[in-house]
Structures are given as C-alpha cells and as structure tokens.
Amino acid sequence: MKRILQGQPIRQPLHVLLVHLPIGLLVLGFIVECVNLPKAGGVETSGTLARLSLYLIGVGLIGMIVASIPGLVDYASIRGDSPSKRTGRMHLWCNAISFGLFVLVFFLKYNSPDKMGGPLIPFFLSVFGIGFLAYAGFLGGKMVYEEGVGVGRHRRNGYTPPNTIKPVRREDGYVVVAKAGDLADRQTLRVDINGTIIAVAYVNNEYYAFQEFCTHCFGPLSEGSFDAGKVICPWHRSEFDMRTGRVVHGPAKMDLKTFEITVRDGLVLVRAPREPRTPSEMRPGVILETQWKTPDEKRQLHPSAVVQPNKTVQ
Amino acid sequence: MIDAKDVLQGKSWWMGPVHPAIIHLPVGLWSGALVFDIIAMCAPGNNAMVQAAFWCIVGGCVAAIIAMPFGLADWWDLKSFERAHRLGLYHMGINALALIIFLLDFALRVGHITTATSISIPQLIVSIVGNIVLWIAVLIGGQMVFDQGANVGRFSDDVWRVHAVAGGANVPEKE
C-alpha cells in the first residue's frame, strides 16, 4: 500500500501527479472570480461566471483531499533531521490553510451562486487562498529540486534512513554504528561523526562506509541504490565503487572518501575520521539511536549497541 | 547582458526551474476539462458545467503555450544527460500533440458555448484522447525529474556544499 502511495510502480511520486488538478482548477477559479469582480457593483450579476468558479473550486478541493493522502505518506518517509522535514511541514500547513480558505469561499458561493457579485468577502478569501497555495507549491518545488525528496526513491523501494545517528567516538578511535546482524540487506545508515557525515551500507553481507554527499551535486548516497559493490546516487545516477570510492560512472568526476569499517565483538565499528577539534564537537551523552522502521518487521538496534558516554574524550 | 536562456531557466531570479511550476496549469486544467465533461455527460442541462470544461481547455492551451519556452530552455542544457535529453524530446513531441488535440477540442466547442447544455460524443472523445496523450507526456516529464534527476540539485549547490565541506568530504570544484 505504501509502495503504491509513494508511486513505486510509476517510478515517480504519486503526490506530484495528483497536485496538478487542484492547482490548475483553483487558479482558474480565482481568475474567473477576478473577471467576475467588475460586475460586483450589482448592476449585472453573472450567474454563469459565479457557477463556473463554484464548480472549479469544488472539484479543486476534492483534488486537494485526494492529493494530500500520498503527500502525507511521502512526508512520513522524509528523514527526521533533514531540512526537508521542515519544508514539508510548512508545505502541509500552507496547503491546509489554503484548503480551509477555499472551503469557506465554496460555501459562501454555494449559498448564493447566482448573485455572487455582491459581497467581496469570498474574493478576498480566495486571494489569500491562492497566496498560500502558491507558496505551498513553491515549497513543494524546493523539496524536489533543492532537497531531492522523492528523487530516485523508487529505485530503492522507498526505504531510506529515518534519522541520522550520532555515535560518540570511543577511546580506540572507532564509533559503534550498529550491532552486527541488526542491519537488513541493503539497509543504510546515515552517520554523523563530529560533523563528518558518512553513509554506512550493508550489502551482500559486506559493510561499507563512504561519504554521504555525492561528488557531483551533493546527492544523499545513504538514499542511493546498490549494484554489485557499487552505490548509485539517487539524483543523477553517478556510480561509485563502495570499497575504493572510485567513480565508475559519471556525471560525478571526483572519487568518494571511504572509511574503515569492521565488525568486532558483535559491533559494527567505523574508524572516526579525525579527532574532535573543538569542545562543542565532543557531544556528551548517549547518542546512538536508530529508529529504523521496516513495515514488516520492526528492526531496532539492540539496547546493548547504545554507546555509553566516554569517560574522557580528548 | 541578460541571457534569455538563463531567465527562462529561472537562474538568479527564481532559483528553481520555472517550467514545472507552470505546467500545473495546463495539466490540471485539461484534466479538469475531462472531469467537467464527464459530469456534464452524467447530468446534462447545465450550461455552466459545459462552460467550465470549455474554459479549462482555453486556460490549458494558453498556459501550455506559456510553459513551452521554459521547458525548451531547461531541455537545452540536458545534453550531458543523454537519457534525460532523449526523454525530453519525446516529452516535447507528445505534449505538442496534446496541445494540437486540445486546440481541436476548442474548435469543436467554441461556436455554441453560450447555449450548449450538454457535451457531444465527439467532444468527449477528443477530450479523452487528449488526456491520454497528455498524461503520457506528464509521466515522461516525471521520469526526467524523479528517475533521471533533471534539474535536481541545480540551484542547491550552496545549500549542501557547506555541510559537505564542514565534514571534510571530497567536493566538486565550485562553478
């Protein structure tokens, strides 16, 4: 169900296809109202025009409800600490406000469709409604084109890391990212070690750790797909060898940084890339906390994998 | 000097692709025209419903023509993305066909729009065919963005570079 709502079969988010209808109709409904406005003096009320905008807004509102369902599913799958989560929340609120305003307009018109010329209230309400709708649309575009939400997601079955984990560096220079055996095949983790952001992938019983940002346009490799030891960027399909970091296929030209990753004492360890430089980089407390949720089986990290704060971090 | 292509691509004034923002209108309106056609078919006798479909077609044609140069400008810079470039060619051709079909639809309706109270079968068929053609083009357009990454990350270099550099990652040269 989630797969269909996210648009896996059509290889693009369903929400994006469904929003055309409400946006188009509400904008035209607004234009019709503007055309109708000069007749607002009451000299000539145009019943047809008023009905026209009533129909346009009515169908547009239904379209909004339909489009909101896959939209919410998409929102739920955005990584929790991604800037897109905020953008998505704003997008949701703006659309909700716009929806509320147009519902008001609809009922004001519905009560008197034939003499809509009179009150200016519905017109002003729909000015704000269009404003919020336009801003929501702008935020939607920002999520796709700046933040890459939903781009290439169908290639990896929709599962993306739900959060960035922030493990603390141990005294031996390693950080614990997971308990061995807790990761499902092709599962990835997004790990932040003192500001260095690393993608950890578990593919075909092998662990890999490499830099999160693609060297082409900074696409998130923790949301990439895999093919025979290669990671494929979700955005423009640059391919990298996960072990060496080498570019196998462009558009990227520069190799990835890779990191040493080993399994020891039942824990998956990544070599911390460097010493913490400033006191603020030495985060205290228990940090390792993955909330990976697979729909069929709730895989969670074993509590013993949670790293205790180091006695002394230098 | 102002480069027309840069303006159409939304560089510096919008900082995002313009074509996808505009095409909500033709896609939404032409789909809406079919919705109103079907309502008018099911419940004839309402001139306003026939007019709703008609004005949707008109609005869709106008907006589609406006969206064209923006799409062309975006496509112009896709040459390095071979597959997206080819998809763009299909997208362009099929959309042109959709525009022609809806112009025909317009011609079928324009004469008796103030009096008609029902949709004729030929008008409905043209609307359906137009929508099928349109949605093929829309899906191809969606593939270009969500599968091939056309325009994705084009304007967000500064947004992400900061994080990548702060973490010591390998980063591409700044353009």
Interface residues (C-beta under 8 A of the other chain):
Chain A: I10 R11 Q12 P13 V16 L17 V19 H20 L21 P22 I23 G24 L25 V27 L28 I31 V32 G47 T48 R51 L52 Y55 L56 V59 G60 G63 P83 G137 F138 G141 K142 V144 Y145 E146 E147 G148 G150 V151 G152 R153 H154 R155 G195 T196 I197 Q211 E212 F213 T215 H216 C217 F218 G219 P234 W235 H236 R237 G245 P251 A252 K253 M254 D255 L256 K257 P273 R274
Chain B: G16 P17 P20 A21 I23 H24 L25 P26 V27 G28 L29 W30 S31 G32 V35 F36 N47 A48 M49 Q51 A52 W55 C56 G59 G60 A63 S80 F81 V138 L139 G142 Q143 V145 F146 D147 Q148 G149 N151 V152 G153 R154 F155 S156 D157 V159 W160 R161 H163 A164 A166 G167 G168 A169 N170 V171 P172
